[in-house]
Amino acid sequence: MKEFGKNHNTKEYVQKQILDRAKAMIDFTWTPKKDLEGWRNDHTFPAGVPVKGIPYSMTEHQTNLTSFKEALKKEDFYVSGYKRDDKYPDESATMPKYGNDCSGFVSFAWGMKRMTTYEIEDSPDTIHFSLGEKELEPGDAFVKDTHTFLYVRTAENGDFICYEQTPPKTRIHPFSPYYIRKYGYKVYRLLSLVD
């Protein structure tokens, strides 16, 4: 990975800010005061046990790190059995009220308002290309239909090290170029970062 510049107007500085915001959401440690059911009851965040990373949630209460820290103080943070609103009855599931889904995570890391994956794909603030058309850069997003995650760097074995929001919480995860191509992911970059 490149060394990032110190000038706040450089592309490298903006890329560092994107990765720093994402990594802060992955590294943030919080301790539930009560048991909190994760996405579709597949995971429980037990009371008193520290958790590293923001939980996965598809509610309208998606949060950046600052808002998540504030949400921890709210009485309704531990509302159990919270379901997504009636607009998406086929996608209703038990989940934490506060957290992010994948596109919320990427949006907040990019320093933008919360967008869906479809809004990222259609945004006038992004360009897209297929893997191999251009060199990947830190802070690029892989996007396909209903999932997205951020590119950080390429490992020695050729896998892409990525920051991802997925159930039950944020994580660092490798994806192979084969996986990216097989599942038809495109690369999206903020227009402001295009040379």
N, C-alpha and C positions, 0 to 999 in steps of 0.2 A: 504494500500500500504506500502511496505517496506520503511524504512529510507534508503536513498541512501548514499553510502560511499563517502569518500573524496579522496580516492586513484584513480588516473586516469586510472589505469589498471584493475579495478574491473568491473565485469559484471554490478553491480548496477550503477556505474558511467556512463558506456556506455548507459544503459537504460535511465538514467536521461538525458543524452545529446540528445537522440532520442526524448524524450517527450518534452524537452525544445525547440528543433528546430521546432517541430510540433506546439507547443503552441505559439511560437513566430509568426508563419505564421497566426494563428487564431487571435491573439491579436493585430497584427500590424494595426494601424489606419492610413489611408491616406485620403486625400480630393481631389476628382476629380476637375480638373480645367474646364472641359467641361462635358456635359452629356456623359456617356459611356453605351452603350447597353450591357446587360448581355447575357448569353447563350440563344440562340434561341429567342431573344427579350422578354424573359419572365420576365426580370427585367431591370430596368434602375438605374444606379448609378448616381444620379443627381449632377450636378456641385455645388460645395460649401458645400455639405453635407458630413460630415465625415463618412467613411466606416471602419468597423472593420473586417479585414480578407482579404486574397488574393482572387481575383475573379477566378471563374471557367473558364478554357479555355483548349481546346484540340489542340492548334496550336503547331507548332514546336518551338515556343518561350517560352517554359515552363521554369519557374524560381524558384530558391530558394529565400529566403527572401532578401539576399544581392542583387541579380540580379534584383528582382522586384523593390527594392528601386531605383536602377539605371535606370530601364525602365521608371519609373515615370517622369524622366527628358527628355525622348526622344520625338522628334517631332511626331513620329508615334504612340505614346501610345494611342491616342484617335482616331485612324483610325476606322471609323464606318463601320459596315457591313462586318467585316473581316471574311473570310470563310476559313475553313480548306483547306489544299492543295488538288490538284487534285487526289492524291493517294486514297482518301476516298470519292468519290463523293456522295455516299449514306449517309455519315455522315456529309456532309457539313452543317454548320449552322452559323448564326451570333453569334459572341462571341468576348470578348475582345482579343486583340492580345497577351497580356502578362498575365500570371496567371499559374494555374496548373489544371490538371485533377487529379483524385484520385491516380493513380499510380505514377505520378510525385510527388505529395505531400508525399506519403509514401517513395519513393526513396530518396527525399531530406532530409526527417526526419531521415532516416537511414544513411544519410551521403554518399550516393552512387550516381553514375550517374543516369540520368533519365531512368527508365525502364517502360515497359508496364506491365499490369497485367499478361499477358502470359509470359513475361520475368521473372517476380518475381516467377511465378510457376515453370519455368524451370531453374532458376538460380542455379549454383553450390554453391552459397554463402548462400542458404537458405535450411531449412528442413521444412517439413509440417507434420501435424497430424490432426486428427479429434478432434472436441471439446470433452473433457472428457478424452482423451488419456493421456494428460499431464496437469499440472497446467498452467494456463495462466500467462504470465509475462508481465510487462509493456514494450511496444514497439513491441509486437507481432502484426502481421497484419492478419486480416481476409481477405481472397481472394476468389472470385468466378468469373470465366470468366472475365467479364468486370468491376468489381468493387472491391475496396479494401479500408480498413480503419484501423486505429491503435487502439489497445486495451490500455487503460490507467489503469483502475481498475474496480472492481466489486462493485456496489452500495449495500446498505443494503437490497434492495428489490430483489437482484439477477441479475438485468440488468447489462450489460457491458457498462461502460462509455467509449466512443471512440472519437478520433479526426478524422474528416472526411473532405475531399475536395469534395464538391458536388455543383451543381448550387443552388444559385448564387455565394456562397463563402464558405470559410472554416467554420467549426462549431464544437461544442462539442455536441455529440448526444448519447442517450442511445439506446442499442439494446438488446432485450431479448434473452436468450439462445434458446428459441423456434424459434425465427426469424432466428438465425444463423443456426440452424439445418434444419429448414423447407426449407431454400433456398440453402442449401448445401455448405455453406462457410467452407473452411479449414483454419487452423491456420498456418501461416508461421512465422518462426523465423530465424534471422540471424544465420548462422552456428557458427560464432564467439561468440555467446551468449549461446551456448549449453554446459551444464555441462558435 
